[in-house]
């Protein structure tokens, strides 16, 4: 009976409304404060009536769009509360889920696989919580998903109008968070390759790309220009100014490839946890992606400071199957991209469109992760190795999960059902987690 619900076409719409309701419900219980003090930037703008320079406040390294959009909300708020300001993040989170719903309907044809896959968008801990805090992540997630939607429109109709919408979205992304630098070469490359395949003259391609670059730069270039003027370089990380020397983590080659699931299950959070886990990159990405491993600032603390933390252990265990399915989807996308790049001239318009879309999804995620890794290796700080930092490319991960499940469906009914039930089970565990944490907050 459980599977029969997900086999219904209308189930996706129900899941969308459930996901929106969950976000609104959590607003009343989860703290507005996330991992960083973004409220300080909002308060600085409101009180000083100007934008802060990068070295004035810890979070002032970020571009200003989210903080400017928050000003009308903050006018009815205080820095010690931020609950009214948090409404902006709730609105953005719900809009983001709606665009993901549109993308799932557009690209994912198998109803059962699509509906179960969409549970990842509804419940994933890092995705939902960091879209609800007062943080520019909430806007970054939404703009990132919007870029995927605009790319789908461009590949259907590669016109100057759709290109300019993409340039607008990229500019807004760069005005939101520096991680959107990863989107620029991939989206521009996809546009150039598409125009080349449609026999557009190279002079015209260059001109159109220059126009797109101008639009993107004018809209999104503020923070990079400010940094260039005041700091002598366009990209400045807050750790260049406020180093976190207590977060050093590299201890040798095992930091790259170690993965200790049993140890992680015994010590599922950083609070009074296993210090050795902080020195392994895969563990940090895995744990912060699926659960609240390193986020100490918000006040969902029942799963941190009590034995309820072991709900995280169960989440880590069950999440291994969806993780393997996502990696399977990643492998399928890599294989498809390699074949695509070797056969471009001989592809029909339909074949080219389908392949360039999937290759672009892969590129956006890979370059986003590479950007995060670059920062992590440079500053040698465990706070850089968090799954949320590349989730503006979340649709790529959702698509990989769908592709992995679809592959299992064609190869093994048994493994396919395990994949389905693992995601459903994970959603059930998240429901218990969010429900009990909220109930505890209500009682306390």
NORVEN-V615045 format. One record per helix or strand. SS is the DSSP state (H for helix, E for strand). FROM is the first residue (numbers start at 1). TO is the last residue. If there is no record, write none. Layout:
ss = (SS;SS)
from = (FROM;FROM)
to = (TO;TO)
This chain:
ss = (H;H;H;H;H;H;H;H;H;H;H;H;H;H;H;H;H;H;H;H;H;H;H;H;H)
from = (2;11;38;65;71;83;111;125;136;160;178;202;222;238;245;254;261;275;281;302;307;349;382;387;413)
to = (6;27;48;69;74;107;123;129;156;174;197;220;231;241;247;257;266;279;290;305;346;379;384;411;443)
